[in-house]
């Protein structure tokens, strides 16, 4: 039996997603259900429908093995919204965010999961420069949650790695 070593970034897949889901649930009133077909992507808020957090976390976990942390979080949310709503999510270039792996192209500067969750909140709610501070505030709350929470929180139904996972707090 072999024991694999896991880094903090390896085991927190899905935690940024869970934070984004929880915060989107809390701030759902800011999200419109308007039809965005044929509309420009620069108009906010984007349409949103409530997602199942467990399903979303499982998608994020599995996507990590394809596109890693940040893009996995984005993909887990936008792939479902693409199926439920269509555009503008259908044409969103999720794979372009693979650079978030390893703390931004391997530099370890910021966890890609939280960066991906911030992309999600700013795209759905809208960026600060579009007139709403809510997307940026949600991103800030995600960062605070990440800094203070013993992680990982998510436990996959069928983990690909059987090693014991120790929870830690980043305090960063």
Number of C-alpha atoms within 10 A of each C-alpha: 3 6 9 10 11 13 9 17 19 13 20 22 33 33 27 32 34 22 23 28 24 14 17 22 14 11 14 15 8 15 19 15 11 11 14 18 12 8 11 11 16 12 13 19 23 23 20 21 13 13 16 11 19 17 13 21 25 20 21 30 27 19 21 23 12 13 21 25 38 35 28 34 36 28 27 25 24 25 18 20 20 16 11 15 20 17 20 20 25 16 11 15 12 20 15 10 22 20 17 26 23 20 19 18 12 11 11 13 11 17 23 28 35 29 23 26 31 28 23 25 24 24 18 22 28 24 21 13 8 13 9 16 14 17 24 19 16 23 23 14 16 25 21 14 17 23 15 13 15 14 20 21 16 18 17 16 8 9 10 10 13 10 12 10 16 11 14 13 14 12 11 9
